Structures are given as C-alpha cells and as structure tokens.
Amino acid sequence: MSVTAGAPFRRGAPSFLSWIPTGRGTTLTIFIVKRLLWMIPVLFFVIVITFVLMHLAPGSPWDREGRQLSPQVVENLNIKYGLDKPLWQQFLIYVWGVIHFDFGDSLRQPGQHVSDLILVSWPYTFTLGAVTFILLVPIGIGLGVIAALRQNSLVDYTALGLATAAASTPNFVVGIFLIIIFALGMNKLTGGTFYFPTGGMPSPFNPFQVELIMPVITLGALPTAYIARLTRSSTLDTLRQDFVRTAWAKGLKARLVVIRHVLKNSLIPVVTALGPTFAFLITGSFITETLFSIPGIGRTFVSSIAARDYTVILGTTILFALLIALVNLVVDVLYVFIDPRVRLTE
Amino acid sequence: MATAIGLAHQVDWDVPEQTGLWKDAWVRFRRNRLAVAGLVVIVVMIVLALGARLPATPGGLWKILHLTNEPFLQDVTNSYATPSLQHPLGTDILGRDQLSRILYGASISLTIGIVVQFLILGIGGSIGMAAGYFGGWIDNLLMRFTDIMYAFPDLLLVLVFVAAFGPSFWSIFIALGLVYWVGLARLVRGQVLSIKEKEYVEAAIMTGTSPLKLIVKHLVPNSLGPVIVTLTFGIPAAIFTEAALSFLGIGIRPPEPSWGVMIEDGYAGIFADPRQVIFPGIAVALTMLSFTFVGDGLRDALDPRMRR
C-alpha cells in the first residue's frame, strides 16, 4: 500500500476546463470589488446617523462659556456656514462635498478646513498607533504561545495573570499609574535626574522618542493582553490535534513541530482579531492622546465633541469608519491566503 | 427485543446522579476559585453601593451608622487630607471625603454596568431572534443594519450619542444600550439558526407547536448559556465606557462622583496628590476584573462541551 504525499483534492479543475475563469484570483477580485462597493452604503449611513445625531443635540457650536454671542452674530454665523438652511438641504450639501473630498470648514477654528486639521493631527496618531501595533502583535503572540507551550506552569500563570489584569484595567488607569510610577515616583527617587516626560510628542514623525514610551504602553496594554489570551487558547486547541501528536510521534524536532505545525494553525484565529485590535487602537487613541496631551486625531475628535464642531466630528467619524472598513477587508483577504480551507462565499 | 430488555436488567448500570444543567453549572462554577472570589467582591460592592445610596440622604446608611462621611460635604480648609480615621481614604481638593465618594461612584458604575445589560438583552435579543427566526428579507435587512452599526468603533458611537442626548446618567445609559446590542444580536441570530436545524425543533414544528411556544420552550432555554456569558462580559465593558466618558469630560458631570469624574479631577491635580486617582483607579480595575473572572467562570461552567 502506498500513500500519496500531499492532498489530492487540492488540485483544481481538470486542465481541459482551464479556460473557465474559476480561479481563486477571480473570486477574490469579485469579493474585493463587492466589499468595496458595500462600503459606500455603509459610509452613507455612517454619515446619516452621525449627521442626524449631531443636529439633534441640544446646544450649538456657537455656545460659549460665560459671555454669549449676540443673536445677530449667531444669525450671521449660521448664514455663513449654511446652518440656517433646512436640515435635508444641509445634509445634501454635505454629502455632495464629501463626494468631492470636501469636508467643509471647522466651525470652531475659523478659516481651518477639516481636511487640513486632519492632515495636521494624523501623523501623531499614525506614529503612536503604528509603533504600538508593531510592538503589540509579536509580544502578544509570543506571550500567548509561550504560555500555551508551558500550560499550567509558573510562566503560564504569570502571563495569563498579567494578560487578565491588563485586559480589565481601563487604559486611562494604566496611563495614570504609569505617570505616577515613572514620572512622579522616579522623579522623587532619583532627585529629579531621571524620569519619563508626562506629555506631548515633540516630533510627530519620530518613532524613537522617549515621550512615546508611556503612551505606547497605555495604548497597547489591552490589545496585547487580548491577543495573548486568544493566541494561548488557540495554541492549546492546536496542541491537542491529532496531526500535532503525529508530528511528535514522527520524532520531529520541537522547533519544527511548534513552528510548522502548531503556530501556522493557531495563528489563524489571531488574524481575525486584528480587525477589532485596530478599532481598539482608534478608540484607545481618544483616551491616550487626551491623557498625554498628544495633538492627534483622537484628541481632536474628543475636543470637537465637547465643542459641537459638527464638521470636524463628521469628518473624523467618516475617516475612522473608512479605516476600519478597509482594515477589516484586508484582514478578510489575508485570511483566505493564510487558511486554504476558507472559501469566499459572499 | 425481549433479550435486550432482559440484558438491561442484568447489567448493573452506573447511572450518574441526575443533575440539571443549572445545578451542574453551579457545581463547576464553584470549582473556579477566581470566579468565586470575583462574585464575592461583586456582592460586597453591591451591598456597599446600596448602603451608600439607600436612605436617600447624603451618605446613605453608612453615614447614619457613622461609618463614612457625606460625599458632597465640602471643607476647603481640609483639602488633600492624608488618610485618617475620620477620612479613611483622605479628602479631595474641596475637602470632600474620598471613601464616601468612591462608594457613591460604585452605585453609578454598578447600576450602569448591570442594568444596561437588560436594555442590551431587549434590543439585541429581539433583533437577533427576529433575524434568525424569520430569515429571508427580515434577516437580510436586520443584519445589514447590524453591519453598519459594526462599522463604528463602540466608544466613538457612544460619544456621538452622549453628545446628542446631552451629558447625564440617563443619556449614557441609553447610549450604551443603543451601541452594545450589536454583538448580542449576532450571537442570538447564530444560536437561533443552529438550534432551528436541530431534530427536536423539527419535531416540535411537525407536531404543530405554536411559534410562541417554540420560542419560549426551545429557542430561549437553549441559547441562554452563551447569552448570559456575553452579557456578563458586557458589564465590565459598560463600566469602562462610562468611566472613560466621564474621564473625557463628556459623561457624568460633577458634582456627582462617578469613578470617571473622580479620576478626571484627580488627574488634574496629580502632581499635588496622586492618591486622588489611585483609589478610584483601583476601584474601577477591581470591579472590572471581578466581572471578568465571573464571566470566565460562567463561560467554562455553561459550555456544554465541558460537561461530563
């Protein structure tokens, strides 16, 4: 009896049918195009929901603490920014602008286009998010795999305990505790010669600045813990599979078993988690940037909510929704390449 | 046939003691020490929070028993006091007693965390149930709507909702309900779809069971486990969101001492007195951790694959 190597069913259609476009490439293209088209109604409804909610809100962008603007001034401002028109007209004008990549002017920062505000604050958020992401994925996966390989050992309990604690401590608490320990405490301990700075981000493009250390830990603690927990449980699942036992039984080296048989399979669910992780990073940036006074998009969004700067809120919300939709699409496409068992059905 | 019955009589069947799903789950839950510890912390917190609010006087029962002070009583001559018998956790910048404020904050966090889950269950449960049960265009419509809601990051949508309703306890409450139902709706729909395929449901339909009875007798009890677990994990998420909103200055407003508000206040004066953030910070983290442990315990206890 002989066993053929490889899976015979992986082969495609017989060669005489090869002119029919049934390849994975075609399916994938159709899938991507469909998903990109689906983004249009999603973004449209994101605009509708945000627009309606913002205009339902009590108060207006012209409210000031203390001295109020005179009614005449308010009226003129409304006319200037088109807020005097009926809501549906404002909405159509806004959507027409968005189609032309015109997100309007900020209501609270006179003379500033929303797109300019976003372009100025984007590099801060991008640097912070990118550094965090690049660190959190390998650390999270590494912790998870090590914990799973040494299940029920001290290493496992420590990693799991840390991950559970990090996953259920709010990021602003993590950030504040870091400030207390590494800024206040170290300042006192070393007599003011060494401590981490508590805020700001002097250069938006430099990923190696000391100012980034605490914000990156604050932003990354929760998603790292999430990835670690997920990797651990999926690695444990894989370790119990028959093919892993076979690999051990064949006398494969431990390194080969872990890398070729276990990791390859247990990382598949982790890839799906990258979408939510990205969303975490965005909402985490609201808090982290506010906490450490980083002038990024998250902070811009939070302060524009408080100031009722409708156009900035809408612009940033559309940006966030678009980013998340794109990342989810990339993750879904990656998934097809990583796991050959997955078939695109949509 | 007769021999089979005869055989059955001869074999000494090792019948395990009959236990129901819930009793079984409770036994397994109790074995998880962390989950039990979490449950104990939560129960203690609920009692403390109730005592801080229940005779609706400032300070509640604990003030009447002279265990704590009043949460709103200012004494600016005694600001940033170090912990003492009078003020076990010290005082804040306005000389208000921190312990009584943290207990008051517990009532806000726990109410929002737990009670919102019923709103989420109502919205998410009925949407998921309707989508899964009716299928067809209703399913399509509801799930596309769910997809759109999914395009928003949670906190972003909550922020927009709270901005729309104005900052208050109730607007946070409603905003959380209107945002966090999405995950539950998807779960319930999946559960209903898989249960619908089961033979016993087919049998029930075949024997002419009414849709209402089908839902109440079969769909609800069989999808209850995962729903309870999801809702339990929703509690720390809701507590976190409320605290984050208040911390960002968009949630509950002072003088009402929610934990988020206390952390925001304390953060402003962190260089003067770090204790102002340490205590409410520990309170939030401990509460969220306890609910996570209970959720982990429930998940393991209610997972039918783990049943022996």
HADDOCK unambig.tbl for C-alpha pairs under 7 A between the chains (distance, minus, plus):
assign (segid A and resid 42 and name CA) (segid B and resid 148 and name CA) 5.40 0.50 0.50
assign (segid A and resid 53 and name CA) (segid B and resid 161 and name CA) 6.64 0.50 0.50
assign (segid A and resid 53 and name CA) (segid B and resid 164 and name CA) 5.37 0.50 0.50
assign (segid A and resid 54 and name CA) (segid B and resid 164 and name CA) 5.63 0.50 0.50
assign (segid A and resid 56 and name CA) (segid B and resid 164 and name CA) 5.87 0.50 0.50
assign (segid A and resid 57 and name CA) (segid B and resid 163 and name CA) 6.47 0.50 0.50
assign (segid A and resid 57 and name CA) (segid B and resid 164 and name CA) 3.82 0.50 0.50
assign (segid A and resid 57 and name CA) (segid B and resid 165 and name CA) 5.88 0.50 0.50
assign (segid A and resid 57 and name CA) (segid B and resid 166 and name CA) 6.82 0.50 0.50
assign (segid A and resid 58 and name CA) (segid B and resid 164 and name CA) 6.77 0.50 0.50
assign (segid A and resid 58 and name CA) (segid B and resid 166 and name CA) 6.62 0.50 0.50
assign (segid A and resid 165 and name CA) (segid B and resid 289 and name CA) 6.71 0.50 0.50
assign (segid A and resid 168 and name CA) (segid B and resid 285 and name CA) 6.28 0.50 0.50
assign (segid A and resid 168 and name CA) (segid B and resid 288 and name CA) 5.51 0.50 0.50
assign (segid A and resid 168 and name CA) (segid B and resid 289 and name CA) 5.23 0.50 0.50
assign (segid A and resid 169 and name CA) (segid B and resid 285 and name CA) 4.71 0.50 0.50
assign (segid A and resid 170 and name CA) (segid B and resid 240 and name CA) 6.19 0.50 0.50
assign (segid A and resid 170 and name CA) (segid B and resid 285 and name CA) 6.69 0.50 0.50
assign (segid A and resid 173 and name CA) (segid B and resid 281 and name CA) 5.53 0.50 0.50
assign (segid A and resid 180 and name CA) (segid B and resid 274 and name CA) 6.81 0.50 0.50
assign (segid A and resid 279 and name CA) (segid B and resid 153 and name CA) 5.81 0.50 0.50
assign (segid A and resid 283 and name CA) (segid B and resid 153 and name CA) 6.75 0.50 0.50
assign (segid A and resid 283 and name CA) (segid B and resid 155 and name CA) 6.03 0.50 0.50
assign (segid A and resid 283 and name CA) (segid B and resid 156 and name CA) 6.62 0.50 0.50
assign (segid A and resid 305 and name CA) (segid B and resid 163 and name CA) 6.49 0.50 0.50
assign (segid A and resid 306 and name CA) (segid B and resid 250 and name CA) 6.79 0.50 0.50
assign (segid A and resid 321 and name CA) (segid B and resid 151 and name CA) 5.65 0.50 0.50
assign (segid A and resid 321 and name CA) (segid B and resid 152 and name CA) 5.77 0.50 0.50
assign (segid A and resid 324 and name CA) (segid B and resid 151 and name CA) 6.74 0.50 0.50
assign (segid A and resid 325 and name CA) (segid B and resid 151 and name CA) 6.46 0.50 0.50
